[in-house]
Structure formats: structure tokens, C-alpha cells
């Protein structure tokens, strides 16, 4: 009888431990922009890793504390195509090309500017008439991690 109580108590404790470890914290911030292309674009940021999202004058910014990591602006198909036309030139060093989790095409590249080395992204929002240019003056890994925390979608 005593061993049944012990086994029951251990199983109950394991059940509570399992329940506590299966809970995770996930938080997001988002802004919706009415952009010049006529589209309504939503920008979501997973903030559970300490990043914050802000917006000003139709642009969005991702920060970690006081450090600005990403700046994003919206663009037309014509400007998007102009940037994409540079991918096989000396103007940019392509790091990665692919699709985001919600099926947006993107290009991640490195380039030199008056401000120093930039790690930038060109994104085409799936189902829209809108591109997004996202720039960073941080290091490659920080820029990519922050970009991966974004979800950009057509509303």
C-alpha cells in the first residue's frame, strides 16, 4: 500500500514537472502599414528574445535595447527589380537567397556603403505589389537572427 502511494506521488510530481516545462513564453509586436503600392502590409516581430519593434514615418525599426539592428522600408516592384538586378554584380555579395516561413522570396546580401559594411535583405511580399528593403549595420549573425524574427505579410 505504501509503495502505491509513493509511485502515485512520483507520477504526479512528474506530471506537474512536464506541464511546467511544456509552457513557453511567446510574445509579438506588430504594425500594419498602408503603403504606396496600395497594399496593406503587416510586420510582426517575435519579441520573446528581447527585440522590440517601432515605426516612424512609414518605416519600421528593430532594436535590441538601445541598439538598432534593422531598418525597413517598403518599395515598388520597379525598385525591387532594380535591387534584384544587382545580385550578379560587384555591388553586392549574396549570402543567401530563399523563402521566409510565410513564403516571401528574399535575398540576403552584404555590401559596402558610406556608413560601413551593411547586411541587407530584399523581400517580395507574397501575393502583393510590395517589396521590402531591410538594412542593418550590425554583424551578419545579428542581422539574420533579427530578420528571422520578422514575419511580413499582406493583410
C-alpha positions in Angstrom: 0.0 0.0 0.0 2.8 2.4 0.9 4.6 1.7 -2.4 1.4 2.6 -4.4 1.3 6.0 -2.6 4.9 6.6 -3.4 4.5 5.6 -7.0 1.4 7.8 -7.3 3.2 10.8 -5.7 6.2 10.4 -8.0 4.0 10.1 -11.1 2.0 13.2 -10.0 5.2 15.1 -9.5 6.5 14.1 -12.9 3.2 15.1 -14.5 3.4 18.6 -12.9 7.1 18.9 -14.0 6.1 18.0 -17.5 3.3 20.6 -17.5 5.6 23.3 -16.3 8.3 22.6 -18.8 5.9 22.5 -21.7 4.8 26.1 -21.2 6.8 28.6 -23.1 6.5 32.3 -23.4 6.0 33.8 -26.9 5.3 37.4 -27.5 5.0 39.6 -30.6 4.6 43.2 -31.6 3.2 44.2 -34.9 2.3 47.2 -37.1 0.2 47.4 -40.2 1.2 49.8 -42.9 -0.8 51.2 -45.8 2.0 51.5 -48.4 2.4 53.5 -51.6 1.6 50.4 -53.7 -1.9 50.3 -52.4 -1.2 47.2 -50.3 -1.8 46.9 -46.5 1.3 45.1 -45.2 1.6 43.7 -41.6 5.0 43.5 -39.9 5.2 41.1 -36.9 8.2 40.7 -34.7 8.8 37.8 -32.3 9.8 39.7 -29.1 10.4 36.7 -26.9 14.2 37.1 -27.5 14.2 40.7 -26.2 13.8 42.5 -29.6 11.4 45.4 -30.0 9.6 46.8 -33.0 8.9 50.5 -33.6 7.7 52.6 -36.6 8.2 56.1 -37.7 7.1 57.9 -40.9 6.1 54.6 -42.7 9.3 52.8 -41.8 9.9 50.1 -39.2 12.8 49.5 -36.9 14.0 46.5 -34.9 16.1 47.2 -31.8 17.7 45.2 -29.0 17.8 47.6 -26.1 19.2 50.9 -27.5 21.0 49.1 -30.4 19.2 49.5 -33.7 19.5 46.2 -35.6 17.2 46.6 -38.6 15.6 49.4 -40.6 12.8 48.5 -43.0 11.2 50.4 -45.8 8.6 49.5 -48.4 9.1 49.7 -52.2 7.5 49.3 -55.5 8.1 46.4 -58.0 10.2 48.6 -60.1 12.6 49.5 -57.3 12.6 45.8 -56.1 13.6 44.7 -59.6 16.4 47.3 -59.7 17.9 45.9 -56.4 17.5 42.3 -57.7 19.3 43.3 -60.9 22.4 44.0 -58.8 22.7 40.5 -57.4 25.2 39.3 -60.0 27.4 42.4 -59.9 30.2 43.6 -57.6 27.7 45.9 -55.9 26.6 43.1 -53.5 27.9 39.8 -52.1 24.9 37.5 -51.9 24.9 35.5 -48.7 21.6 33.6 -49.1 18.5 33.5 -51.3 15.3 31.7 -50.4 11.8 31.9 -48.9 10.7 33.0 -45.5 8.4 30.9 -43.3 5.4 32.5 -44.9 6.6 32.1 -48.5 8.1 35.5 -49.2 11.1 35.5 -51.5 14.1 37.1 -50.0 17.8 37.9 -50.8 20.3 38.4 -48.0 23.5 40.2 -49.0 26.5 42.1 -47.9 27.5 45.5 -49.4 29.7 48.4 -48.6 28.2 51.9 -48.1 29.3 55.3 -46.8 28.3 54.0 -43.3 30.4 50.8 -43.5 29.5 47.2 -44.1 25.8 46.5 -44.4 23.9 43.3 -44.2 20.7 43.8 -46.1 17.6 41.9 -47.2 15.4 42.4 -50.2 11.9 40.8 -49.7 9.0 40.4 -52.0 5.7 40.1 -50.0 3.8 37.1 -51.3 0.5 38.0 -53.1 1.3 41.7 -53.0 2.6 44.5 -55.2 5.1 45.4 -52.5 8.8 44.8 -51.8 10.6 45.5 -48.5 14.2 46.7 -48.1 15.6 45.8 -44.7 19.1 47.1 -43.8 21.5 46.5 -41.0 24.8 48.0 -39.9 25.3 45.2 -37.3 27.2 41.9 -37.9 25.8 39.2 -40.2 24.6 36.8 -37.5 22.8 39.6 -35.5 21.1 40.9 -38.7 20.0 37.4 -39.8 18.6 36.4 -36.4 16.6 39.7 -36.2 15.3 39.2 -39.8 14.3 35.6 -38.9 12.2 37.1 -36.0 10.1 39.1 -38.5 7.0 38.0 -40.4 5.9 40.3 -43.2 2.6 39.6 -44.8 -0.2 41.1 -46.9 -3.3 41.9 -44.9 
